[in-house]
Amino acid sequence: MPPTTKKAGRRRTLRQILGGVRRRTRRAVGTVRRVWRRSLQLQVVTSTLVISMTVVAVLGAFLFQEINESVVNGRARAAMNEALSDRTQILAALAQKQPEDSKAGEAGKKQPPDPLDQVLNAIAGVSENAPRLRYDLLVLNPHEPGRSRAIGNVNPADIPLQLSEYLDRDVKRQKFDHPYSWLTTIPVKGEPRPTLATGVVISVPGETGVQNYELYHFFPLTQEVEMLTSVRQLLVVVGVGLVLLLAAIAYLVARQVVTPVRLARQAAERLASGKLDERLKVRGEDDLARLATSFNEMAANLALKIHQLEELSQVQRQFVSDVSHELRTPLTTVRMAADLLYDAREDFDPMASRSAELMQAQLERFESMLADLLEISRYDAGAATLDLDSTDVRDVVLRAIADSEALAERHSTRFELRLPSEPCMAEIDSRRVERILRNLLFNAIEHGEGKEIVVSVGADRDSVAVAVRDHGVGLKPGEDNMVFDRFWRADPSRARTIGGTGLGLAISREDATLHGGWLQAWGQPGDGSQFRLTLPRAAGLDLKGSPLSLVPPEVEMRRTWRGHMTPVLTPATGDLHDE
């Protein structure tokens, strides 16, 4: 295998691994975000935990800082006092007049001890009565390094540079009684040791002039550091315990509050699903108990109102059904008499002849309304059934257009058909689907203002669709749902031109729902409207989409060209579906 192919394969494998990691990360983040949004108890506990951690951290840092400063400042004050005490002793020892070397160097006589060594031995605890030294000491003579002395494991290299600069500045200013301190670290046996270094100038007048000594003390802070470490650990342990305690308290409090709310939410969901006997248990007399009582009262009143509405609706449906059936017999008699008068209208005078024609037209409209009312009553009673058969939807569309051509000619309207070349087979009730299409075509003719009506048919693997597009007055925002209501009219002042009953679109929606399909509307003032019927190819199949767009393609292209987003449209069935 060539090297380039191997490298490409490795890069492709790496991209796949990274892609899998990103997908898992996104899923995990989405799960956490979903759990966070849905859990009020988790939000309360997490918020309390974060706030408690912040408060404890700030308070702990403040306390530790105060303790640290108190310990360090106390140790510094004690170190300063000891340093000044040693300075006094050393200054007194160095101020003693020493014998000259010529006089003291007589033959056979012993050299007298150096006063500096004597005082340092006293400070270091060489004598039995002297205390043991708890620090290191360095007496530095910058001009005569041979006269420098040190007690402990220190040397001039351990002197902090800032401290040495302070003493040099005091020498130049002839200021010899002000000590300085500096925190530093000194290596002891290969390990750094925190140390408080102090420095002060000792000025000793002599016969040959003034000699300046630099006195340095090195106080180890090992015990203080250990104590501060213990304090820090104690603060951390106490802070963590306090945070966990506050989180536990928040959890218990949130649970006491959230649990009744969760129970109320579950009861409300069951109540919304139709279980009207759902009630909450009332415990105590607090606000949550009063909430449960109010909820139970609301549920009881709601159940009562729904029961009353059901009874009223049942009475209304029964009334409409009974009236519709009872009107058929007298209507038949009136129809027979009207037919006789209509056939003999040529023998009447003009006014009587016109009256016979008007009576015939109104009887036809009354019969149509009575038929629609009977159909609506069947849907309300749940008695509507389908006579399914595998049918080519294109044939149903052609039959509906043929039934509508006479009306279209009277309104100077023509149809443009956009049919696929292949059959669009579906299991449908041809009579009901043809009635849906006739109602859509009649509605388009009435509101199309004589302009062209486009009828499109589309199909995919799972569904078939028919769209009826007019270029008339259109629909205002929100009317795409109301257009399917019974007896609803977009403009009440506008008279019906084709004698409709106001129930055609309502019955069409019921027919589409009975098939398990959608009947949806779109419209804009000035752009006309479009109604789309989507039906499953097989009975009982759930629809996932439609092969035709609800928004006309030319409108969609114009919006895209203008840079606008297409609004989300609510289907007439009340469900949201992707286009």
Stockholm file with secondary structure:
# STOCKHOLM 1.0

chainA/1-579         MPPTTKKAGRRRTLRQILGGVRRRTRRAVGTVRRVWRRSLQLQVVTSTLVISMTVVAVLGAFLFQEINESVVNGRARAAMNEALSDRTQILAALAQKQPEDSKAGEAGKKQPPDPLDQVLNAIAGVSENAPRLRYDLLVLNPHEPGRSRAIGNVNPADIPLQLSEYLDRDVKRQKFDHPYSWLTTIPVKGEPRPTLATGVVISVPGETGVQNYELYHFFPLTQEVEMLTSVRQLLVVVGVGLVLLLAAIAYLVARQVVTPVRLARQAAERLASGKLDERLKVRGEDDLARLATSFNEMAANLALKIHQLEELSQVQRQFVSDVSHELRTPLTTVRMAADLLYDAREDFDPMASRSAELMQAQLERFESMLADLLEISRYDAGAATLDLDSTDVRDVVLRAIADSEALAERHSTRFELRLPSEPCMAEIDSRRVERILRNLLFNAIEHGEGKEIVVSVGADRDSVAVAVRDHGVGLKPGEDNMVFDRFWRADPSRARTIGGTGLGLAISREDATLHGGWLQAWGQPGDGSQFRLTLPRAAGLDLKGSPLSLVPPEVEMRRTWRGHMTPVLTPATGDLHDE
#=GR chainA/1-579 SS CCHHHHHHHHHHHHHHHHHHHHHHHHHHHHHHHHHHHHCHHHHHHHHHHHHHHHHHHHHHHHHHHHHHHHHHHHHHHHHHHHHHHHHHHHHHHHHSCCCCHHHHTCTTCCCCCCHHHHHHHHHHTCSSSSCCCCSEEEEECSSCGGGCEEESSCCGGGSCHHHHHHHHHHHHHTCCSCCEEEEEEEEETTEEEEEEEEEEEEEEEETTEEEEEEEEEEEECHHHHHHHHHHHHHHHHHHHHHHHHHHHHHHHHHHHHHHHHHHHHHHHHHHHTTCTTCCCCCCSSSHHHHHHHHHHHHHHHHHHHHHHHHHHHHHHHHHHHHHHHHHHHHHHHHHHHHHHHHHTGGGSCHHHHHHHHHHHHHHHHHHHHHHHHHHHHHHHHTCCCCCCEEEEHHHHHHHHHHHHHHHHHHTTCCEEEECCSSCCEEEECHHHHHHHHHHHHHHHHHHSTTCCEEEEEEECSSEEEEEEEECSSCCCTTHHHHTTSTTCCSCTTSCCSSCCCSCHHHHHHHHHHHTTCEEEEEEETTTEEEEEEEEESSTTCCCCCCSSCSSCHHHHHHHHHHTCCCCCCCCTTSCCCCC
#=GC SS_cons         CCHHHHHHHHHHHHHHHHHHHHHHHHHHHHHHHHHHHHCHHHHHHHHHHHHHHHHHHHHHHHHHHHHHHHHHHHHHHHHHHHHHHHHHHHHHHHHSCCCCHHHHTCTTCCCCCCHHHHHHHHHHTCSSSSCCCCSEEEEECSSCGGGCEEESSCCGGGSCHHHHHHHHHHHHHTCCSCCEEEEEEEEETTEEEEEEEEEEEEEEEETTEEEEEEEEEEEECHHHHHHHHHHHHHHHHHHHHHHHHHHHHHHHHHHHHHHHHHHHHHHHHHHHTTCTTCCCCCCSSSHHHHHHHHHHHHHHHHHHHHHHHHHHHHHHHHHHHHHHHHHHHHHHHHHHHHHHHHHTGGGSCHHHHHHHHHHHHHHHHHHHHHHHHHHHHHHHHTCCCCCCEEEEHHHHHHHHHHHHHHHHHHTTCCEEEECCSSCCEEEECHHHHHHHHHHHHHHHHHHSTTCCEEEEEEECSSEEEEEEEECSSCCCTTHHHHTTSTTCCSCTTSCCSSCCCSCHHHHHHHHHHHTTCEEEEEEETTTEEEEEEEEESSTTCCCCCCSSCSSCHHHHHHHHHHTCCCCCCCCTTSCCCCC
//
